[in-house]
Amino acid sequence: MRAGFGDMRWWWLLLGLLLALTGRAQALELKAARVWPSPDYTRITLELNEAPSYKHFQLKNPDRFVLDLEGVEPEALNGLAALVSAEDRYVAGVRVARNRPGVTRLVVDLKREVRPQVFSLKPMGAYAHRLVIDLYPSPAEGLEREVEAAIAHAEGHKPRKPHEGQMLRLITVAIDAGHGGEDPGAIGARGTREKDVTLAIARRLKAHIERMENMRAVLIRDGDYFIPLHERVNKARRLQADLFVSIHADAFLKPTARGSSVFALSEHGATSAAARWLAKRENEADLIGGVNIDVKDTYLKQTLIDLAQTATIADSLKLGRVVLEELGGVNTLHKPYVEQAGFAVLKAPDIPSILVETAFISNPQEEARLTDEDYQDRMAAAIANGIRRYFERNPPLARARLVQNF
């Protein structure tokens, strides 16, 4: 009888294990599926109630990306194909089927060769566990496309014979609309999202700069999608931008905080408590927008080393001062001087960079202004005029000299 009892005990343990495994498979519930296409990459996000177990690989002829996802029923992903836009640069379609018991296979048909990044994220803010698939173009194709776009744009801006105060060559200004996609940024009391305001002002800023002689502007983000902070800097450097301007409309703990601000990079801390708080909040955007922070990015390591190049920070402060002067004609200034903080998007070692807080979205009066098209345009015009004044005082080096010095 003892042996029989022992055998039954093992059977009960085995049955419990099987039930636990079955329950684990059934517990994986798909809460949401999203597709964020952009000119730079396409993001597919699967939001789940628990951390997923998965494997992925690529196939050629034709190009496909394959994801094997455990514990999710195929029917839960049936709506994913409808989220793919015909204008998507990278994804042609999505197919879903059961690969084997307990495993669903997701096949992404591709329009071109891609460099995928797949990673999972723990719950953050309003989001549960997320499985993120970022489909980037192959390095050669991505660079070729950006160079072609730059050449085409430059041909439409033939430099005229320079006169006093005029730029000596075509100047490129990279405009970064903060947040985007899964990262809405700060949200005002009336529901205004920072990502929408920053994109609206960025587009207006681009239009103002394009009307200036021998100047062009490139939007780092021109749609509702997320770009990791370091990739925003990388894109500006690939385009050989002469300036980097990041547009924001942030919030603070107190709704009474108000006014416009301009920030440059600081090598040592920040110049105010608000600056420290804002920098920490902005730098955590990657956790909300979803970026693989475990990737060993050699460029970021090099950036930390090159921060000793204080000349770039000095130029950023010069730019910030003239932009701040112009902003003072549109809105109250939060501080009468350029503040400094450790914003990740300001860490390009060779591009003068500023971050503009157009107003505090947490302030009810300023939230209302930020949604006003006339205010958005006046804010954009002020930033553009500051950029023009900066280059009149600090003409850019010839491109050949830039390359040689770099």
Number of C-alpha atoms within 10 A of each C-alpha: 6 7 8 8 10 11 12 12 12 11 12 12 12 12 12 12 12 12 12 12 13 13 12 13 17 14 14 18 16 18 14 16 17 17 22 20 25 19 17 18 22 23 24 20 19 20 23 21 16 16 16 20 14 17 11 14 11 15 12 9 5 10 14 21 22 18 19 21 21 21 23 23 22 18 11 15 20 13 13 19 15 10 15 19 14 10 11 18 17 24 24 17 19 21 15 22 16 16 14 10 9 15 20 23 23 21 20 21 18 20 15 15 20 23 13 19 14 18 17 20 20 15 17 13 8 6 16 18 19 25 22 20 19 22 22 19 21 13 11 8 14 15 15 11 12 15 15 11 13 16 11 11 14 17 9 9 16 13 15 13 9 12 8 7 13 15 22 17 19 19 22 22 24 29 26 27 29 31 30 24 21 20 21 20 25 22 17 21 13 11 10 19 22 28 27 22 23 27 24 21 26 31 21 20 25 20 17 20 24 18 11 13 18 20 20 23 23 23 18 23 23 17 18 19 23 28 27 19 23 18 14 24 24 16 16 23 18 11 17 20 21 19 24 27 25 22 28 30 28 25 25 18 9 9 16 13 16 24 19 23 28 28 28 29 28 18 16 9 14 21 14 13 11 16 20 16 15 20 19 15 16 20 14 14 22 19 17 21 20 26 21 16 12 7 9 9 10 8 13 17 10 11 15 13 11 14 18 12 12 15 14 20 26 14 18 25 23 18 27 29 20 20 25 23 17 20 26 17 12 18 19 14 20 16 14 14 15 22 22 24 25 22 23 18 24 26 26 26 21 21 22 25 27 30 26 24 22 28 26 28 32 24 21 15 14 23 25 14 17 24 17 12 14 11 16 22 19 18 25 26 22 22 26 23 19 21 20 22 16 19 17 14 11 14 14 16 13 11 13 9 10 12 10 7 7 7
